[in-house]
Amino acid sequence: MNTGGTLGGLDRRVGQMNGVHDMGGMHGFGAIPREEGREPFHAEWEGRMFGMLLALGSHGVHDPGGLRAAQESMEPASYLGFGYFERWMWVTERALLAKGYLTLEELDQRTAELDARPDAVAQRREDPATTARLMQGVHTRSPSSREGSSAPRFRSGDSVRVRNRHSPGHTRLPRYVRGKLGAIARLHGIHDFHDAAPEGSPNLPQPVYSVRFEAEELWGEAAEARQSLYLDMWESYLELAQS
């Protein structure tokens, strides 16, 4: 994807939570189309982009914050205008430039070459050992649970309220559940906390709970009758509801 001759800078502060990427519960975007029985990628380049992210994973290209936080730094118009893998490409290109893996001159030169030869075949480098290692990583599930230093605060059946917290950085707390009442359905164990932490402080693992919300609590009279929603939420998102 051509940068148009300028890097524009990748804002490493990650985006505000109340950004366009936090689309849960929003109106106006229509239903999500289900594509049954198709190949996992719409085009060959999407598969290559997936492979590139796997290969780059051990190099910390998107640190700090990771790929999701990097995408949240995108301008809203670009975020909405790009497809899923186009967002991956956009932020990866800028991260590679920002960290010195590529230069803008190299990128523009290669882009110009491909513009002049749209039928050119993409370069390949066969590396069976790397391919086998990456494929093993795709098909191997690593445990995500961690050891905790303190007992979980909530128990199954506890009534909880989601904190109305507006994080200045990346968070997994959707805005449409802030301030809402729910009930603890189960404990998933202790897991890494992925929200952006102040610089110099660790993101310590926290208990993660499945929390049940009544649809009417979330969407009022517009909700379907007798429906509920389960969300997995870190402990710091929750507080005991006052009786």
Secondary structure, DSSP 4 states (H G I P E B T S, - for coil): ---TT------TT---TTSTT--TT-SSS-PPPP-TT--S-SSHHHHHHHHHHHHHGGGTTTTTTHHHHHHTTS-HHHHHHS-HHHHHHHHHHHHHHHTTSS-HHHHHHHHHHHHH-TTPPPP----HHHHHHHHHHHH-PPP-B---SS--S--TT-EEEE-----SS--S--GGGTT-EEEEEEEEEEE---SPPPTT-----EEEEEEEEEHHHHHGGGSPTT-EEEEEEEGGGEEEPP-
